[in-house]
Amino acid sequence: MLAFFILCSSFPSYTEVSMKKIYKVPLTADERRELTLLVSNGKSSAKKIKHANILLAVDETENGRVSDQEVAKQFHCHANTVAHIRERFVDEGLEAARSRSFTCVRCCTRPCR
């Protein structure tokens, strides 16, 4: 048992340093106009309107860098929701970010929900 401890303790211990990805949301004038129209019209689902509001709030061309926690507090949702919407906008575009369904990472051919 002592030999096992000595053998295992001789290996260096590594700590993982996880770097959080930063997803920047720079909306164009057309995208901003489209989202503003969607919000002001009020004829879409509540989720789409909320996602559009979140995208308008995290737009870096208008508001600068805003934290996910601040936006989440403003729109009464979780900070992870804001982070996921940012990520979807950067990876998949405007339509994917404001819709409810997401594309499955495994198959990438159809919405999973």
Contacts in CASP RR format, 6 or more apart in sequence:
PFRMAT RR
TARGET T0000
AUTHOR 0000-0000-0000
METHOD contacts of the structure
MODEL  1
MLAFFILCSSFPSYTEVSMKKIYKVPLTADERRELTLLVSNGKSSAKKIK
HANILLAVDETENGRVSDQEVAKQFHCHANTVAHIRERFVDEGLEAARSR
SFTCVRCCTRPCR
21 87 0 8 1.000
23 83 0 8 1.000
23 86 0 8 1.000
23 87 0 8 1.000
23 89 0 8 1.000
23 90 0 8 1.000
24 60 0 8 1.000
24 90 0 8 1.000
25 55 0 8 1.000
25 58 0 8 1.000
25 59 0 8 1.000
25 60 0 8 1.000
25 86 0 8 1.000
25 89 0 8 1.000
25 90 0 8 1.000
26 59 0 8 1.000
26 60 0 8 1.000
26 61 0 8 1.000
27 35 0 8 1.000
27 55 0 8 1.000
27 56 0 8 1.000
27 59 0 8 1.000
27 61 0 8 1.000
27 62 0 8 1.000
31 94 0 8 1.000
32 56 0 8 1.000
32 59 0 8 1.000
32 62 0 8 1.000
34 94 0 8 1.000
35 52 0 8 1.000
35 55 0 8 1.000
35 56 0 8 1.000
35 94 0 8 1.000
35 98 0 8 1.000
36 56 0 8 1.000
38 44 0 8 1.000
38 48 0 8 1.000
38 49 0 8 1.000
38 52 0 8 1.000
38 98 0 8 1.000
39 49 0 8 1.000
39 52 0 8 1.000
39 53 0 8 1.000
39 56 0 8 1.000
42 49 0 8 1.000
44 52 0 8 1.000
45 100 0 8 1.000
47 100 0 8 1.000
48 98 0 8 1.000
48 99 0 8 1.000
48 100 0 8 1.000
50 75 0 8 1.000
50 77 0 8 1.000
51 85 0 8 1.000
51 97 0 8 1.000
51 98 0 8 1.000
51 99 0 8 1.000
52 98 0 8 1.000
53 75 0 8 1.000
54 71 0 8 1.000
54 75 0 8 1.000
54 77 0 8 1.000
54 81 0 8 1.000
54 82 0 8 1.000
54 85 0 8 1.000
55 85 0 8 1.000
55 89 0 8 1.000
55 94 0 8 1.000
55 97 0 8 1.000
55 98 0 8 1.000
56 62 0 8 1.000
57 63 0 8 1.000
57 66 0 8 1.000
57 71 0 8 1.000
57 74 0 8 1.000
57 75 0 8 1.000
58 66 0 8 1.000
58 68 0 8 1.000
58 71 0 8 1.000
58 82 0 8 1.000
58 85 0 8 1.000
58 86 0 8 1.000
60 66 0 8 1.000
68 79 0 8 1.000
68 80 0 8 1.000
68 82 0 8 1.000
68 83 0 8 1.000
68 86 0 8 1.000
69 79 0 8 1.000
71 79 0 8 1.000
71 82 0 8 1.000
72 78 0 8 1.000
72 79 0 8 1.000
72 81 0 8 1.000
72 82 0 8 1.000
75 82 0 8 1.000
85 97 0 8 1.000
86 97 0 8 1.000
88 96 0 8 1.000
88 97 0 8 1.000
88 102 0 8 1.000
89 96 0 8 1.000
89 97 0 8 1.000
92 102 0 8 1.000
92 103 0 8 1.000
96 102 0 8 1.000
96 103 0 8 1.000
100 113 0 8 1.000
101 111 0 8 1.000
101 112 0 8 1.000
101 113 0 8 1.000
102 111 0 8 1.000
102 112 0 8 1.000
102 113 0 8 1.000
103 109 0 8 1.000
103 110 0 8 1.000
103 111 0 8 1.000
103 112 0 8 1.000
104 110 0 8 1.000
104 111 0 8 1.000
104 112 0 8 1.000
END
